Structure formats: C-alpha cells, structure tokens
C-alpha cells in the first residue's frame, strides 16, 4: 500500500508540472504588462474552461 501511495504522489507531481509552468507564465505576462486579474480574465470572454483553469491554478 505504501508503494502505491508513493507512486500516486509521483504521478500527481508529474501531472502538476505543466500547470506550474502555465501559472508562472501567466504571472510573468501579467507583471510585465502591468495587468490586473480582472484584465487577464477579461481577455478570455466566454471561455469558462480557461477561466476555471486560471482560478484553480492561481489560488
């Protein structure tokens, strides 16, 4: 059981890596452009999946 949990932890860590890079990219984009969270979310009108992704990753 302990080995399964260890492997599950490693798997979820590998899944999270792309989300971390996107999160860092969004932060860099926002800081360099002087954008607020409202302005970033306003750039994606009607794209609920992207907005949900940003909200999950950034909080």
PyMOL Python script that loads the backbone (N, CA, C, O; Angstrom):
from pymol import cmd

cmd.read_pdbstr("""\
ATOM      1  N   UNK A   1       0.819  -1.198   0.000  1.00  0.00           N
ATOM      2  CA  UNK A   1       0.000   0.000   0.000  1.00  0.00           C
ATOM      3  C   UNK A   1       0.861   1.259   0.000  1.00  0.00           C
ATOM      4  O   UNK A   1       0.565   2.228  -0.699  1.00  0.00           O
ATOM      5  N   UNK A   2       1.929   1.230   0.792  1.00  0.00           N
ATOM      6  CA  UNK A   2       2.804   2.396   0.883  1.00  0.00           C
ATOM      7  C   UNK A   2       3.451   2.708  -0.463  1.00  0.00           C
ATOM      8  O   UNK A   2       3.600   3.877  -0.820  1.00  0.00           O
ATOM      9  N   UNK A   3       3.835   1.681  -1.210  1.00  0.00           N
ATOM     10  CA  UNK A   3       4.446   1.879  -2.518  1.00  0.00           C
ATOM     11  C   UNK A   3       3.434   2.478  -3.498  1.00  0.00           C
ATOM     12  O   UNK A   3       3.788   3.328  -4.315  1.00  0.00           O
ATOM     13  N   UNK A   4       2.185   2.038  -3.418  1.00  0.00           N
ATOM     14  CA  UNK A   4       1.146   2.580  -4.302  1.00  0.00           C
ATOM     15  C   UNK A   4       0.925   4.062  -4.036  1.00  0.00           C
ATOM     16  O   UNK A   4       0.777   4.850  -4.969  1.00  0.00           O
ATOM     17  N   UNK A   5       0.904   4.438  -2.769  1.00  0.00           N
ATOM     18  CA  UNK A   5       0.735   5.850  -2.420  1.00  0.00           C
ATOM     19  C   UNK A   5       1.926   6.680  -2.890  1.00  0.00           C
ATOM     20  O   UNK A   5       1.761   7.802  -3.368  1.00  0.00           O
ATOM     21  N   UNK A   6       3.113   6.127  -2.752  1.00  0.00           N
ATOM     22  CA  UNK A   6       4.314   6.815  -3.214  1.00  0.00           C
ATOM     23  C   UNK A   6       4.246   7.044  -4.722  1.00  0.00           C
ATOM     24  O   UNK A   6       4.535   8.141  -5.200  1.00  0.00           O
ATOM     25  N   UNK A   7       3.863   6.006  -5.469  1.00  0.00           N
ATOM     26  CA  UNK A   7       3.762   6.131  -6.918  1.00  0.00           C
ATOM     27  C   UNK A   7       2.650   7.102  -7.322  1.00  0.00           C
ATOM     28  O   UNK A   7       2.794   7.838  -8.299  1.00  0.00           O
ATOM     29  N   UNK A   8       1.564   7.104  -6.589  1.00  0.00           N
ATOM     30  CA  UNK A   8       0.475   8.044  -6.861  1.00  0.00           C
ATOM     31  C   UNK A   8       0.946   9.482  -6.635  1.00  0.00           C
ATOM     32  O   UNK A   8       0.599  10.384  -7.397  1.00  0.00           O
ATOM     33  N   UNK A   9       1.728   9.683  -5.595  1.00  0.00           N
ATOM     34  CA  UNK A   9       2.273  11.013  -5.321  1.00  0.00           C
ATOM     35  C   UNK A   9       3.177  11.461  -6.463  1.00  0.00           C
ATOM     36  O   UNK A   9       3.103  12.612  -6.894  1.00  0.00           O
ATOM     37  N   UNK A  10       4.018  10.577  -6.952  1.00  0.00           N
ATOM     38  CA  UNK A  10       4.914  10.906  -8.068  1.00  0.00           C
ATOM     39  C   UNK A  10       4.130  11.199  -9.339  1.00  0.00           C
ATOM     40  O   UNK A  10       4.470  12.116 -10.087  1.00  0.00           O
ATOM     41  N   UNK A  11       3.082  10.422  -9.581  1.00  0.00           N
ATOM     42  CA  UNK A  11       2.252  10.627 -10.762  1.00  0.00           C
ATOM     43  C   UNK A  11       1.559  11.986 -10.718  1.00  0.00           C
ATOM     44  O   UNK A  11       1.555  12.716 -11.709  1.00  0.00           O
ATOM     45  N   UNK A  12       0.980  12.321  -9.584  1.00  0.00           N
ATOM     46  CA  UNK A  12       0.303  13.612  -9.482  1.00  0.00           C
ATOM     47  C   UNK A  12       1.295  14.773  -9.583  1.00  0.00           C
ATOM     48  O   UNK A  12       0.949  15.841 -10.089  1.00  0.00           O
ATOM     49  N   UNK A  13       2.507  14.571  -9.110  1.00  0.00           N
ATOM     50  CA  UNK A  13       3.533  15.607  -9.257  1.00  0.00           C
ATOM     51  C   UNK A  13       3.857  15.829 -10.727  1.00  0.00           C
ATOM     52  O   UNK A  13       4.018  16.971 -11.158  1.00  0.00           O
ATOM     53  N   UNK A  14       3.955  14.761 -11.496  1.00  0.00           N
ATOM     54  CA  UNK A  14       4.237  14.899 -12.935  1.00  0.00           C
ATOM     55  C   UNK A  14       3.083  15.577 -13.660  1.00  0.00           C
ATOM     56  O   UNK A  14       3.298  16.332 -14.609  1.00  0.00           O
ATOM     57  N   UNK A  15       1.869  15.312 -13.219  1.00  0.00           N
ATOM     58  CA  UNK A  15       0.705  15.955 -13.834  1.00  0.00           C
ATOM     59  C   UNK A  15       0.692  17.452 -13.529  1.00  0.00           C
ATOM     60  O   UNK A  15       0.269  18.252 -14.363  1.00  0.00           O
ATOM     61  N   UNK A  16       1.150  17.829 -12.349  1.00  0.00           N
ATOM     62  CA  UNK A  16       1.117  19.234 -11.937  1.00  0.00           C
ATOM     63  C   UNK A  16       2.177  20.104 -12.614  1.00  0.00           C
ATOM     64  O   UNK A  16       2.006  21.320 -12.693  1.00  0.00           O
ATOM     65  N   UNK A  17       3.251  19.518 -13.095  1.00  0.00           N
ATOM     66  CA  UNK A  17       4.348  20.298 -13.679  1.00  0.00           C
ATOM     67  C   UNK A  17       3.873  21.234 -14.790  1.00  0.00           C
ATOM     68  O   UNK A  17       4.218  22.415 -14.757  1.00  0.00           O
ATOM     69  N   UNK A  18       3.092  20.764 -15.779  1.00  0.00           N
ATOM     70  CA  UNK A  18       2.638  21.707 -16.820  1.00  0.00           C
ATOM     71  C   UNK A  18       1.786  22.850 -16.255  1.00  0.00           C
ATOM     72  O   UNK A  18       1.869  23.981 -16.732  1.00  0.00           O
ATOM     73  N   UNK A  19       0.973  22.553 -15.242  1.00  0.00           N
ATOM     74  CA  UNK A  19       0.154  23.601 -14.635  1.00  0.00           C
ATOM     75  C   UNK A  19       1.028  24.653 -13.955  1.00  0.00           C
ATOM     76  O   UNK A  19       0.710  25.842 -13.986  1.00  0.00           O
ATOM     77  N   UNK A  20       2.103  24.224 -13.354  1.00  0.00           N
ATOM     78  CA  UNK A  20       3.017  25.161 -12.706  1.00  0.00           C
ATOM     79  C   UNK A  20       3.657  26.081 -13.726  1.00  0.00           C
ATOM     80  O   UNK A  20       3.766  27.285 -13.497  1.00  0.00           O
ATOM     81  N   UNK A  21       4.086  25.517 -14.862  1.00  0.00           N
ATOM     82  CA  UNK A  21       4.689  26.351 -15.903  1.00  0.00           C
ATOM     83  C   UNK A  21       3.686  27.357 -16.470  1.00  0.00           C
ATOM     84  O   UNK A  21       4.047  28.505 -16.733  1.00  0.00           O
ATOM     85  N   UNK A  22       2.445  26.945 -16.659  1.00  0.00           N
ATOM     86  CA  UNK A  22       1.419  27.874 -17.136  1.00  0.00           C
ATOM     87  C   UNK A  22       1.188  28.958 -16.092  1.00  0.00           C
ATOM     88  O   UNK A  22       1.062  30.133 -16.435  1.00  0.00           O
ATOM     89  N   UNK A  23       1.132  28.579 -14.844  1.00  0.00           N
ATOM     90  CA  UNK A  23       0.935  29.541 -13.759  1.00  0.00           C
ATOM     91  C   UNK A  23       2.056  30.582 -13.749  1.00  0.00           C
ATOM     92  O   UNK A  23       1.788  31.780 -13.664  1.00  0.00           O
ATOM     93  N   UNK A  24       3.288  30.137 -13.833  1.00  0.00           N
ATOM     94  CA  UNK A  24       4.421  31.059 -13.845  1.00  0.00           C
ATOM     95  C   UNK A  24       4.371  31.947 -15.082  1.00  0.00           C
ATOM     96  O   UNK A  24       4.651  33.143 -14.999  1.00  0.00           O
ATOM     97  N   UNK A  25       4.016  31.371 -16.228  1.00  0.00           N
ATOM     98  CA  UNK A  25       3.897  32.154 -17.458  1.00  0.00           C
ATOM     99  C   UNK A  25       2.842  33.240 -17.350  1.00  0.00           C
ATOM    100  O   UNK A  25       3.059  34.364 -17.803  1.00  0.00           O
ATOM    101  N   UNK A  26       1.706  32.915 -16.756  1.00  0.00           N
ATOM    102  CA  UNK A  26       0.639  33.907 -16.584  1.00  0.00           C
ATOM    103  C   UNK A  26       1.097  35.021 -15.655  1.00  0.00           C
ATOM    104  O   UNK A  26       0.827  36.195 -15.907  1.00  0.00           O
ATOM    105  N   UNK A  27       1.779  34.661 -14.595  1.00  0.00           N
ATOM    106  CA  UNK A  27       2.284  35.676 -13.663  1.00  0.00           C
ATOM    107  C   UNK A  27       3.279  36.597 -14.371  1.00  0.00           C
ATOM    108  O   UNK A  27       3.200  37.818 -14.232  1.00  0.00           O
ATOM    109  N   UNK A  28       4.202  36.027 -15.118  1.00  0.00           N
ATOM    110  CA  UNK A  28       5.196  36.842 -15.829  1.00  0.00           C
ATOM    111  C   UNK A  28       4.519  37.754 -16.841  1.00  0.00           C
ATOM    112  O   UNK A  28       4.887  38.922 -16.963  1.00  0.00           O
ATOM    113  N   UNK A  29       3.540  37.239 -17.564  1.00  0.00           N
ATOM    114  CA  UNK A  29       2.808  38.036 -18.544  1.00  0.00           C
ATOM    115  C   UNK A  29       2.095  39.199 -17.864  1.00  0.00           C
ATOM    116  O   UNK A  29       2.130  40.330 -18.349  1.00  0.00           O
ATOM    117  N   UNK A  30       1.455  38.913 -16.746  1.00  0.00           N
ATOM    118  CA  UNK A  30       0.698  39.945 -16.035  1.00  0.00           C
ATOM    119  C   UNK A  30       1.615  41.018 -15.451  1.00  0.00           C
ATOM    120  O   UNK A  30       1.325  42.211 -15.546  1.00  0.00           O
ATOM    121  N   UNK A  31       2.706  40.591 -14.856  1.00  0.00           N
ATOM    122  CA  UNK A  31       3.614  41.550 -14.210  1.00  0.00           C
ATOM    123  C   UNK A  31       4.284  42.445 -15.239  1.00  0.00           C
ATOM    124  O   UNK A  31       4.380  43.657 -15.043  1.00  0.00           O
ATOM    125  N   UNK A  32       4.739  41.866 -16.312  1.00  0.00           N
ATOM    126  CA  UNK A  32       5.407  42.670 -17.344  1.00  0.00           C
ATOM    127  C   UNK A  32       4.456  43.644 -18.007  1.00  0.00           C
ATOM    128  O   UNK A  32       4.849  44.754 -18.366  1.00  0.00           O
ATOM    129  N   UNK A  33       3.209  43.236 -18.169  1.00  0.00           N
ATOM    130  CA  UNK A  33       2.234  44.106 -18.826  1.00  0.00           C
ATOM    131  C   UNK A  33       1.484  45.008 -17.870  1.00  0.00           C
ATOM    132  O   UNK A  33       0.705  45.857 -18.303  1.00  0.00           O
ATOM    133  N   UNK A  34       1.703  44.838 -16.584  1.00  0.00           N
ATOM    134  CA  UNK A  34       1.009  45.644 -15.597  1.00  0.00           C
ATOM    135  C   UNK A  34      -0.486  45.354 -15.540  1.00  0.00           C
ATOM    136  O   UNK A  34      -1.282  46.241 -15.232  1.00  0.00           O
ATOM    137  N   UNK A  35      -0.867  44.117 -15.834  1.00  0.00           N
ATOM    138  CA  UNK A  35      -2.274  43.753 -15.875  1.00  0.00           C
ATOM    139  C   UNK A  35      -2.799  43.325 -14.514  1.00  0.00           C
ATOM    140  O   UNK A  35      -2.061  42.806 -13.677  1.00  0.00           O
ATOM    141  N   UNK A  36      -4.082  43.554 -14.314  1.00  0.00           N
ATOM    142  CA  UNK A  36      -4.743  43.063 -13.106  1.00  0.00           C
ATOM    143  C   UNK A  36      -5.394  41.720 -13.416  1.00  0.00           C
ATOM    144  O   UNK A  36      -5.477  41.320 -14.578  1.00  0.00           O
ATOM    145  N   UNK A  37      -5.853  41.029 -12.384  1.00  0.00           N
ATOM    146  CA  UNK A  37      -6.534  39.750 -12.585  1.00  0.00           C
ATOM    147  C   UNK A  37      -7.790  39.941 -13.420  1.00  0.00           C
ATOM    148  O   UNK A  37      -8.113  39.098 -14.257  1.00  0.00           O
ATOM    149  N   UNK A  38      -8.498  41.035 -13.202  1.00  0.00           N
ATOM    150  CA  UNK A  38      -9.714  41.317 -13.971  1.00  0.00           C
ATOM    151  C   UNK A  38      -9.403  41.500 -15.452  1.00  0.00           C
ATOM    152  O   UNK A  38     -10.149  41.018 -16.304  1.00  0.00           O
ATOM    153  N   UNK A  39      -8.332  42.177 -15.761  1.00  0.00           N
ATOM    154  CA  UNK A  39      -7.949  42.377 -17.159  1.00  0.00           C
ATOM    155  C   UNK A  39      -7.540  41.062 -17.827  1.00  0.00           C
ATOM    156  O   UNK A  39      -7.846  40.834 -18.997  1.00  0.00           O
ATOM    157  N   UNK A  40      -6.856  40.210 -17.087  1.00  0.00           N
ATOM    158  CA  UNK A  40      -6.455  38.915 -17.650  1.00  0.00           C
ATOM    159  C   UNK A  40      -7.689  38.065 -17.936  1.00  0.00           C
ATOM    160  O   UNK A  40      -7.818  37.499 -19.021  1.00  0.00           O
ATOM    161  N   UNK A  41      -8.597  37.975 -16.962  1.00  0.00           N
ATOM    162  CA  UNK A  41      -9.807  37.181 -17.168  1.00  0.00           C
ATOM    163  C   UNK A  41     -10.697  37.804 -18.244  1.00  0.00           C
ATOM    164  O   UNK A  41     -11.412  37.080 -18.937  1.00  0.00           O
ATOM    165  N   UNK A  42     -10.669  39.111 -18.397  1.00  0.00           N
ATOM    166  CA  UNK A  42     -11.449  39.793 -19.431  1.00  0.00           C
ATOM    167  C   UNK A  42     -10.957  39.479 -20.836  1.00  0.00           C
ATOM    168  O   UNK A  42     -11.690  39.666 -21.807  1.00  0.00           O
ATOM    169  N   UNK A  43      -9.726  39.006 -20.951  1.00  0.00           N
ATOM    170  CA  UNK A  43      -9.175  38.663 -22.262  1.00  0.00           C
ATOM    171  C   UNK A  43      -9.723  37.344 -22.779  1.00  0.00           C
ATOM    172  O   UNK A  43      -9.495  36.992 -23.936  1.00  0.00           O
ATOM    173  N   UNK A  44     -10.440  36.613 -21.942  1.00  0.00           N
ATOM    174  CA  UNK A  44     -10.974  35.304 -22.322  1.00  0.00           C
ATOM    175  C   UNK A  44     -12.490  35.248 -22.123  1.00  0.00           C
ATOM    176  O   UNK A  44     -12.979  34.397 -21.381  1.00  0.00           O
ATOM    177  N   UNK A  45     -13.235  36.134 -22.767  1.00  0.00           N
ATOM    178  CA  UNK A  45     -14.687  36.134 -22.551  1.00  0.00           C
ATOM    179  C   UNK A  45     -15.321  34.850 -23.081  1.00  0.00           C
ATOM    180  O   UNK A  45     -15.006  34.395 -24.181  1.00  0.00           O
ATOM    181  N   UNK A  46     -16.214  34.278 -22.286  1.00  0.00           N
ATOM    182  CA  UNK A  46     -16.938  33.097 -22.715  1.00  0.00           C
ATOM    183  C   UNK A  46     -16.149  31.804 -22.669  1.00  0.00           C
ATOM    184  O   UNK A  46     -16.685  30.753 -23.021  1.00  0.00           O
ATOM    185  N   UNK A  47     -14.915  31.845 -22.255  1.00  0.00           N
ATOM    186  CA  UNK A  47     -14.108  30.631 -22.195  1.00  0.00           C
ATOM    187  C   UNK A  47     -14.022  30.168 -20.747  1.00  0.00           C
ATOM    188  O   UNK A  47     -13.012  30.360 -20.071  1.00  0.00           O
ATOM    189  N   UNK A  48     -15.090  29.562 -20.298  1.00  0.00           N
ATOM    190  CA  UNK A  48     -15.199  29.172 -18.892  1.00  0.00           C
ATOM    191  C   UNK A  48     -14.139  28.165 -18.475  1.00  0.00           C
ATOM    192  O   UNK A  48     -13.671  28.193 -17.337  1.00  0.00           O
ATOM    193  N   UNK A  49     -13.759  27.281 -19.381  1.00  0.00           N
ATOM    194  CA  UNK A  49     -12.749  26.273 -19.027  1.00  0.00           C
ATOM    195  C   UNK A  49     -11.426  26.955 -18.712  1.00  0.00           C
ATOM    196  O   UNK A  49     -10.779  26.614 -17.721  1.00  0.00           O
ATOM    197  N   UNK A  50     -11.013  27.911 -19.535  1.00  0.00           N
ATOM    198  CA  UNK A  50      -9.745  28.619 -19.311  1.00  0.00           C
ATOM    199  C   UNK A  50      -9.805  29.436 -18.025  1.00  0.00           C
ATOM    200  O   UNK A  50      -8.852  29.445 -17.246  1.00  0.00           O
ATOM    201  N   UNK A  51     -10.918  30.118 -17.805  1.00  0.00           N
ATOM    202  CA  UNK A  51     -11.067  30.918 -16.590  1.00  0.00           C
ATOM    203  C   UNK A  51     -11.034  30.010 -15.359  1.00  0.00           C
ATOM    204  O   UNK A  51     -10.393  30.340 -14.361  1.00  0.00           O
ATOM    205  N   UNK A  52     -11.716  28.876 -15.428  1.00  0.00           N
ATOM    206  CA  UNK A  52     -11.702  27.930 -14.305  1.00  0.00           C
ATOM    207  C   UNK A  52     -10.285  27.420 -14.059  1.00  0.00           C
ATOM    208  O   UNK A  52      -9.852  27.282 -12.915  1.00  0.00           O
ATOM    209  N   UNK A  53      -9.571  27.144 -15.147  1.00  0.00           N
ATOM    210  CA  UNK A  53      -8.184  26.682 -15.016  1.00  0.00           C
ATOM    211  C   UNK A  53      -7.334  27.739 -14.321  1.00  0.00           C
ATOM    212  O   UNK A  53      -6.588  27.425 -13.393  1.00  0.00           O
ATOM    213  N   UNK A  54      -7.443  28.980 -14.761  1.00  0.00           N
ATOM    214  CA  UNK A  54      -6.652  30.050 -14.161  1.00  0.00           C
ATOM    215  C   UNK A  54      -7.009  30.230 -12.680  1.00  0.00           C
ATOM    216  O   UNK A  54      -6.129  30.444 -11.846  1.00  0.00           O
ATOM    217  N   UNK A  55      -8.289  30.143 -12.368  1.00  0.00           N
ATOM    218  CA  UNK A  55      -8.708  30.306 -10.969  1.00  0.00           C
ATOM    219  C   UNK A  55      -8.177  29.158 -10.101  1.00  0.00           C
ATOM    220  O   UNK A  55      -7.757  29.381  -8.966  1.00  0.00           O
ATOM    221  N   UNK A  56      -8.196  27.955 -10.625  1.00  0.00           N
ATOM    222  CA  UNK A  56      -7.699  26.809  -9.853  1.00  0.00           C
ATOM    223  C   UNK A  56      -6.202  26.873  -9.660  1.00  0.00           C
ATOM    224  O   UNK A  56      -5.699  26.585  -8.575  1.00  0.00           O
ATOM    225  N   UNK A  57      -5.489  27.247 -10.701  1.00  0.00           N
ATOM    226  CA  UNK A  57      -4.031  27.271 -10.644  1.00  0.00           C
ATOM    227  C   UNK A  57      -3.521  28.441  -9.814  1.00  0.00           C
ATOM    228  O   UNK A  57      -2.533  28.310  -9.092  1.00  0.00           O
ATOM    229  N   UNK A  58      -4.183  29.567  -9.912  1.00  0.00           N
ATOM    230  CA  UNK A  58      -3.671  30.782  -9.260  1.00  0.00           C
ATOM    231  C   UNK A  58      -4.114  30.911  -7.809  1.00  0.00           C
ATOM    232  O   UNK A  58      -3.672  31.830  -7.120  1.00  0.00           O
ATOM    233  N   UNK A  59      -4.956  30.037  -7.336  1.00  0.00           N
ATOM    234  CA  UNK A  59      -5.396  30.155  -5.931  1.00  0.00           C
ATOM    235  C   UNK A  59      -5.092  28.923  -5.202  1.00  0.00           C
ATOM    236  O   UNK A  59      -5.382  28.823  -4.010  1.00  0.00           O
TER     237      UNK A  59
END
""", "prot")
cmd.dss("prot")
cmd.show_as("cartoon", "prot")
cmd.util.cbc("prot")
cmd.orient("prot")
